[in-house]
Amino acid sequence: MNDREILNTIKYQDKEGNNIVIPREMISFLTSDRQNTPRILSNIIKQNPLRIIPTCRYLLGTSGIGILPKVERHDLIKSFLPEIEKIETMTMVGKNGIEYKLYVGGNLFLMEMNYVCYEQILYGEGYTKNYNDVKGKTIIDAGSNIGGFSLFAVKNGAKKVYAFEPILLSSEIIKKNAILNGCEKNIIVYPIALGDTSGSIKMITDGVPGDVCASIILDRPGANTVDVKIDTLDSFAKNIKFNFIKMDVEGFENNILIGGKETIKKNKPMMVICSYHKKDDMTVLPNTVYSINKNYKIQTIEDGGEKKIRCTLK
């Protein structure tokens, strides 16, 4: 992804539907172009000498913008580009010409997460080989975040998507995005986690919509946690037929497989499972899949340094 491609495929609108222009430099800045961040910041500061805030002095080293806490980083960006607070929606165009509208609501956290969704919307982000993988399918989207893959699937022919996202700030955005795209009847949102137990469980979260680091794996001492609802796939889907599962749940993928053994045996879905969150994922996850059905064919997908396994029946 580069800023030229984004400028060609994304438009920004205010509440009245008017277009808002975002400078090319700021696009590159917002999309975490860390290699060029010091240069970009220097140019912005030169062009806007009266809009410098104290945190700027921390930003011109080689590590760039990433050394700042999120809130300070966002305050800095908004000080140079106050127009962001006027942005209500972003409209993206996929490779096949299909348009997707994503909610922003003036929230910079959400705007940055929408750039992540850009990859899912244009390419399915490695979860699919082609559009036929999702066409006509009923899909379990485990770890839906703000619904990028769910939108991609429905807009490219999926019959229905059950989107699971336990962080309420994010699951509410899935609903907004579904409505914006006329997909609310096809994307059914469940604000719960999937796993190998039922009840409630603690989850780490930064408390922002589109929190990509939200995790049930409590591996950050002192991090903020919330209690979320959890259920098994076997319990949820015992009366539902599905034929595709996508999992990206920050290291909890094996728990979902264990809690869904019976329904996976029954439905025989294609599965694409993130397998880079834990060191032993590439061993543990295939072993669990084979324990469910030894006839699965498993392929490794390399996606920008992040591995996924693609499980299809022979």
PEHU-V951855 format. One record per helix or strand of 2 or more residues. SS is the DSSP state (H for helix, E for strand). FROM is the first residue (numbers start at 1). LEN is the number of residues. If there is no record, write none. Layout:
{{SS FROM LEN} {SS FROM LEN}}
This chain:
{{H 3 7} {E 10 4} {E 19 2} {H 24 7} {H 34 14} {H 49 3} {H 54 5} {H 64 4} {H 70 11} {H 82 5} {E 89 5} {E 99 5} {H 108 19} {H 131 3} {E 138 5} {H 148 8} {E 160 5} {H 168 13} {E 187 4} {E 193 3} {E 199 6} {E 225 8} {H 233 4} {E 244 4} {H 253 6} {H 261 7} {E 270 5} {H 281 12} {E 296 8} {E 306 8}}
